[in-house]
Each structure stands twice: as structure tokens, then as C-alpha cells.
């Protein structure tokens, strides 16, 4: 099997060790004796959600989050028609309780803001999880105001600042300008109410349309820089806005293909620690039974929102250097590859409820539990994988000293039709985080990111 140029691993183990410093554990914040320090910078905290179909609730019906149990909000138009050029001074604009759907759902495709929503987004669950955590841990309210501007099916060039390559329909390319419109309107309404307002994070749920984009990491960092410059000018905040980005694991789905954008999201988090936070994969969720195994049912969007909130709380509210379950280094000998991991909540364990990621079409990796090994771009037969503390030992049948070794995880599609509820790529490795969502009451440990590493 030839490894196409687009599949070239993003990191060698040497480069990764330099960037991550061989660190095993993200953490930080105040010492144990002093207790945690909480960051509550504004009365109302803005959260911006952008991306494509999974950011706007593709197939996310029937709607579940129809009530707001706390004080979280969204912008409503009060009967006004909102269209480009957007005017944040429209008198009827108001803040109302955050429920799903945030606005009327779209009835055409492509469709841009404000008719950009398809169903239940992750944002009500995220907002409610944040408030629940703040109340439980600090006895402090946490009011977030959510802006959702993503556009189903559109690449980054369409949702970025100064969009390009727009569909001929003329109903795309409003995501960035809509963000600035809502931020300016919410800022005005906050001041009128005597409240302070700033943006807490950009949540990026995207990547399928850029599945083969080798420049994706740089492009999403540019998007974040643009947002920081333009949103800070509107809110007056000096605090930098981080981006929380999850990996897509569904596209492309053909045999042997790699999801480059997923690998690039992990790369962006490693290259820009603290600024871009890879929240992890989405393969652990149960996917809707649509033909492409791409979208989520509403409860799974809620689980995604809860997990995003947990990461946000660690990174933004507590100020911890949160990192996903990810590799820190790797080495090989004649027949084994050993990968060392940062484990958010030890110990590492296998998820035995998930089906085998490989087998019929890639039999060499049937026993890999999602791990993949190549020597000189030739697939190596994995005979077993074992967990030892924060490491995974991968034993192979052939000689691993004959050339450059690439070790991957959840990065290559098996091909064919995935099992019910699965995307094109997944793996079994997770940590033991006991986190349970406030809305769904389901456990959500951290699953390993999709990655590829070169061992010289």
C-alpha cells in the first residue's frame, strides 16, 4: 500500500517531543492548599460557534433542549428582518432564554445566517453544563450568550473572514460577518442592562469539507487571529479568545483514506498550545443512521456540548493547561512500537463496547484496536496491543527496522459501510475521566485523538 502525499504524518516523534516537552500531564492553576482560582471576567460571556453541518445541528431532530433551566441567552430579532448588511442597532433586537433551535431551521441548501440552522446544536447543552459546573464548584452563576453562525457543507474559505469560493446561490459566506453583528448587538444590550460582556471562546465544529486540506491548521489559526482582532475591538476585552476545536472522523470514507483535517486540528493544538485546544475526537458518539455516517442525533449533540463545556471550564474558567488524550513520544525496536501518552485522567483503558475499527478490508490492523503501523509505507500486521501505565505497546509480525515507521491511530478508513452508529474511523483507547454530563447524565471519558507519527 502506497502512502499518498496527503497522508504524510504531521509530526515526527522528535518534533513532537520538542513541542510537548515530553510532558505527561496538563494541569496548572492554583496549588492544592490554596484551592482553585475561578475566572469570571464578565457578567455575560459570549460563546461563538462556527463550522459546518455538525455545528448547526445537521439531522439533530427532534429537538430536546426546549427549556432553559438557568439564565443563559441567545439573540432574538423581535420580529425584525435581519439580512446583510447586518445592523446591530435594530431596536427590536433582544436577548431571550437559550433554547433549541436557536432560530427557525433552514428549508434550503446551502443556507446562511440567520437561516443557517438544521436542528439541535451543541450550544444549549454546553451553556447548561457550564452553569451547572460553576454553581456546583464555585457557587457562582455563569451566564453565557451563544452565537451560532456555521454553514452546512461549507469549507473554511466560506466561513472565514473575507470569504471566497462562494456557492453560486449567493446564500453563503455570512458566518464571520454574522459573528461581528451579534457581538456588537449583544454588547449594546449588555450595556443597556448594566452588564459587562466579553467573548470566552470560539467553538469550531468543522473539517469534513476540508478533509484533504494540508493547510488546515494554519488556516484555522488565521481564523482565530482574525476573530481576536475584530471581536476584541467590539467588546473592548484584552483577554485573548481561545479556540476549542474537535476532530472530524467521518470524511473521506473510502478504503485507506486519511482525514487530513482531523490530523491538522490536533497539529494546531500542539503548535499553538492554549490558543487552540483540540477537545478530542467525535468517534465515540453514536452517529445518525444517515447514509454517510457523518451527522449526530440530538442527544449526541448534547453530549458533544457537555464535553466542550468540560474542556472550556478547565481551560478558561480554571485556567488549566488542559490537553486531550494524545501521544507525547514513540519509539520502536525490531518488532514493537511503544507510544507514550498524555493521559488527562489515568488510567488508560480500552473501550470494549466499540466494534473493531479494522478487519475485512485492512486485515493487517484487525488486532490493533485502532492503531496502525507502516514500514516504508507498507502496512504491518499487528498481532497485539497492550497498555502499560501511560504507554501502549504495539507488537507486529514483521521486521520494523527496515525503514521509516509510521504509527497512527484512528486515522485511516477501513472502507465500505461502517457499522451502525460509527463514522469512518475510530479506536478503543480512552482514559478514566468520571465526568458525567448534566443534561444527558451519561459518562464521558476522554478518547484518544486521531494521529500519525513518524519514527525515523
N, C-alpha and C positions, 0 to 999 in steps of 0.2 A: 504494500500500500504506500503510495507516494503521499507525502505531506505537502499540501498545496501551500504556496507562498503566503496566502491569507491566514494559514493556520500556524504560522511561526509563533512559538511561545513568546509571551511578552517579557518574561524575565528569565535570566539565568539565575542559578542559586547564589552566585557571587553578588550580582547586582541586588538581589532581594535581601541578602544579609546586610549589605551596606545601608539600604533604605530602612529596613526594620530594626537594624541593630541587633538582630538575634533575640529581640525582646520576646519574652513569653507571655506577658500579661499586660493588657491595658488597664489602667486604673487612674489613680490620681485623686485630686480633691483634698479635702482636709484630712488630718490624721485621725486615727481611730479614737483617741482620747477627746479631741475637740468636737467630734460629731460632724455630720455632713454640713456643707455650706450650700444653700439653695440660691439660685439666681432667678429672681422675679423682677426683671428690669422695667416692665411696663404694666399698666392696668389691663390692657388688651394686647395680646400677642398675635401678630399675623402669621399664618402659615400659608405658603403658596404651593399649590400642587400643579405640576405640569407634566407633559408626557404625551402618550398616545392612548389607545383604547383602554388599557388597564388602569390608567389614571382617571378616566371618566366613567368607569363602571360598565365596560362592554359586557353584555349578557348578564349584568347584575340585577336581574329581576326574578321574583317580585321584591319590591323594596321592603326592608326590615326596619331600618332606623327612622321611624316616622315621628318619634318624640325626642325632645331634648331634655335630659334629666338634670342638666346643670345650666350654666349661663353662657355656653358657647354660642357663637353667632355666625351669620353669613350676611352678605349684602343682598338686599332686595330692591327692586326698581320702583315699587309703589305705583305700578301701572304705566310707567313711562316706557317709551320705546328707546332701547339702547342699541346704537349702531355706530360704526366708525363715521367720522372721528369722535371718539369717546369723550364725553363731557362729565367730569366728576362733580360739577356744581349743580347738576339737575336737582331741583328742590325736592322731588318726591323720593329720592334715594333714602333708604333706611336700613338699619340693622335689625335682623329678626332672628329668632332661635334657629340654630343649626340643625336641620333635619335633612333627610334624603327623600327625593332627589333635591339637589340644591336649587335647581330651576327646572322648567319643563324639559323633558327629554327630547332629543333630536328626532326628526322624522325624515331625514335625508342624509346622504353621504356623498362627498365629505361635508362636514358642518362645523363651523367655527363659533366661538363665543359670540353671543350668550347661549346659542342653541347647540352647545358642544357636548352635552351630557347624554349618556346612554343608559344609565341605571344607577345603582348604589355605588358610590365611590368609597375609598378607604377613609374619608376625612371625618365623618361623624364618629366613627369608632376611634379614630386617632384622638380627636378632641376629647371625647368622654374618658378615654383611658388616661390621658394626661391629667385631667381634672381629678379623676379617682386617685391617681398616684400622688398628686400634690396634697390632696386632702388627707390621705392615709399617712403619708410620710412627714408632712410638714404642717398639717392643719391649716393649709393656706389654699385659697381659691386659685384656679388657673383658668382664665378666660381666654380662649383662642378664637380668632376670627379667620375663617377659611376661605381662600380664593382658589378656585379650580378652573384652569384655563386650557388644559390639554386638548389635543385634536386627534381623534381616532384615525389611525392608519398613517399618520404623517411623520416624516423623518425630522431630524433635528434642524435641518435647514428651514423648515416651515415654522417651528415653534421658537426659534432663536430670535434675537434682536435683528432687525432689518432682514426679514425672511426672504428667501429666494426659492426658485424651483416650485412655485405655487401651482396647484392644480388649475386647469383652465376654467373651472366653475366659478372662481372668484370668491368662494366661501371658505377660504383657509388663510392661515398666516396672521391670525389676530392674537395668538396666545400671549406674546410678550407685551404688546400694547394694552391688552386687557388687564394684565397684571398691574401695570402702572396706573391704569384707570381706577381699578378697585382700591389700590393702596392710597391714592390721592383722595378718593371718596371716603374711605374709612378713616383716614387721618382727619378730614374735615368734620366728620360725625363724632369722632372721639373728642376733638377739641370742644365741640359744641356741648358735649356731655360732661366736660371737665375731666376727661380721662387721657392718660398717656398711651401711645401706640407705637409699636415698632415691629419689625419682621423678625421672627425667630428662626425660620428655616425655609429653604426651598426643598420640596419633596419631588424627586424625579422618578417617574414610573414609565420607563421608555426603553427603546432599544431594538424592538423587533424590526422596525423599518430601516434600522442601521446595522442589521445583523452582521454584515460584512465590512463595516467601516473601520479600517485600521487607524483612523484619526479620531475616533470617537472620544477617547479620554481627553485629548486636548480640546476638542470641541465643547464638551460639557463643562470643562474648566473655564473656557471663554464665556459660556453662558452664565456661569456663576459670577465671574468678574463683572460682566455687564449688569447683572441684577444687583450686585453690591453697589456699583456706582450709581445706578439710576434710582433704586429703591431708597438708598440712604439719603439721596438728595431730597426725596419726598418726605421721608419720616424724620430726618434730622438725626438719626441714630449714628453713633460712632462704632457700635458693636458690629463686627463682621458677621455676615449671614452665612451659615454653613449650608451645604447641600447634602441631603440624605438620599442615596440612590440605591435601588435594589437591582439585582441582576435578572435579566430575562432568560429563560431556559427553554424556550419553545421553538425559536426560529433560527436557521432553517432546520427542517426535519429530515432531510434526505440522508441516506447512509453515509457515515464518515464525515459529515459536515460539522464545522465548529461554529459556535455562536460568538463571533468576534466581539460584538458589543458587550456581551456579558463579561468576557475576559478584560475588556477595556474599562468597564466600571470598576472592577477590582483594581486594575492598574491605577486608575485615577485616585482611588482611596489611598493606595500605597504612596503614590507620587506627591499627593497633597494632603498629608495627614492632618486631621482636624478640620480642614476646609471642606473636603469631600469625604463623606463617611459611607462606605459600602455597608448597607444594612444586612446584606446576605443575599442568598438566592430566593427564588419563589417556587422551587420544585417540590417543596414539602407540602404545598397546599393541594387540595383536591380540585382539579380543573373541570370546567364545564364540559359536557359531552357534545360540544360542537365539533364539526369535522376536523378543525385544525388543532385542537387541544391547546389553545392559546389563552382563552379567557377564563375568568373565575365566576362561580356563583356568588350570590350576595354575602353569605356567611364567610366565605373565604376572603372577600374584600375587607370584611370587618376584621378578620384575623390579621391580614396584612396591615391594616391601620393600627391595630393594637401593637404589633411588633414594631412598627415605625415609631409609635409613641414611646415604647420602652427605650429604644435607642436614642430618641430625642431627649428623653428625660435624663438618661445617663450623660449624654454629650452636652446638652445645652443647659438643662436645669442644674445638674450636679457638677458639670464641668469636667467630667472624667474623660480620659483618653480612650474612649470605647473603640474597640476593633472587633471585627467579626471573627468567627472561627475560620482561620486562614493559615496557610503554610508560612513558616519562617525560614526554613532551610531544608536541604535534602542532600543525601549522599548515596552512592551505590558501591557495591562490590560485585563479585563475579555473578551472583545470582539474585541479589536482593537490592531493593531501593528502600531507603528509610527516609520518611518525611516527618519533619518536626513541625508542630503546630502551636499557634497561639490559641488557647482554649479559654473562652470567656468564663465558663463555669465548669471546672473539671468535675468528674472525669469524662473522657471521651467514651462514647458508646456507639453501637450500631443500632440503626432503626430496622428491626427485622420485620416490620409490617409492610414495608415498601417492597415491590417486586424487584427482581434482578434487572439492573439497568442494561445489561448486555447478555447476549447468548446466541440466538439463532443466526443473526446476521453478522455479529462480531464475536465468534465463539472464543477467540483468544482471551477476551476480557470477561468471560462469564463468571469467573470466581473473584472478580475484582471489587465488587460492591461499589462500583462507580469509578474506581481507579483505572488508569490507562497507562501503559508503558510501551514506548517505542525505542528501538535502537536503529540509528541511521534510517529513520522514517519507516521502519518495518515493525508491525505490531508484534509484541512479545506475549507469549502465553503466560498468564498469571495463574499460578497454582494455589495461592492462598494469600490472605491479608490478615494481619494481627495487630491489635492495639497494645502498646506498651507505654503506659503513662500518657505523655503528650505527644507520642510518636505513633506512626503507623508503619509497619514493616510489610513490604510487598515482595513476595517470593515469586520468581519467574522460572520458567523451564529452561530457557536458553541462556547463552553467554551474554552478559551485559557489558563486557569490556571491549567489544568490537567496534564501538563508535559512540557518537554523541547520544545520550539518553534523554528522552523527553518523558517526564511523568506528568500525567494530567488527572483531573478528577471532574466528572460531570461536564466535560467539555465537548465530547463527541457524540453525535446522534447515532443510535442504533439503526434507525431507518424503519420503514414500514409504519404500521399504525400503532401508536403507543398503547399500553394498557389503559383501561378505563380510569379516568381521573389523573392521568400523568401527562406531562409535557414531553418534549423530545429527549430531554437529558435530566438525569437525577443521580443521586448517590445515597448511601446509607449512613454516612458519618455525621454525628451530631454531638453536642455537649449535654450537660445535665442541668441546664438552667430550669428552675422550677416555675418560672414566670407563667402566670395564667391570666388570660385576657379578662377584663372586667365585663365586657358585653357578651362575649361568646362562652366564657367560663371554660375554655379549652387550654390545655398546656401548650406552650410554645417555646421549646428549647431552640438553640441556635444551630442551624445546619451549615455544613462546610460550604464555602464559596466554590464556584466553578473556577478552576485554574489550570494553567500549564506552566511547567518549569523545565528549563534545560539544565542538565548536569553535564558539564564538559568531560 
